[in-house]
């Protein structure tokens, strides 16, 4: 029988798995006081920070690191109850991400490479190292673009954006900031083209500052 976590004065985390702790509901989280939630966040943070070290040692800058970690170590120290709830969400998202481990990231790279190839997207040179470097750069810039243009994750946009992004990266003579500027312009053009094909008014579409990083 799976061990239960109680909301009593002293939460007992002995034998409670990381997987169970990362899947607590919002209702459960709200029931914990600061002391007990800090215990949970501390245990999760310990596991998460170990994963971060392994990824950094391997030289990988994965989507999980960019989206949840963002260069700030996980932990409960100095946080009030509201901040602990936010930290619980952040560390849980990281631990549940496939790319929070070296093995998971390699699996992610291989799967993404196959999908790119199926869609005719060139993914760098022939070696594993070149493929990893290329996809790492591609996903890093794509994540940046998606934060500013969430709709590009829809398939009708994604598979026009990815080949163009791949084309710019493959040139090898463009900085990331230059690629971002060119992609922002391209995305705007694609957005208008697709929306106009649906007879949707694009007059309210606004520019995102092209040199913003």
Secondary structure as UniProt FT lines:
FT   TURN            14..15
FT   HELIX           18..21
FT   TURN            22..23
FT   HELIX           26..31
FT   HELIX           34..58
FT   HELIX           63..64
FT   HELIX           65..69
FT   TURN            70..71
FT   TURN            77..78
FT   HELIX           81..96
FT   HELIX           98..100
FT   HELIX           102..118
FT   TURN            119..120
FT   HELIX           128..148
FT   HELIX           150..153
FT   HELIX           155..171
FT   HELIX           176..197
FT   TURN            198..199
FT   TURN            203..204
FT   TURN            210..211
//
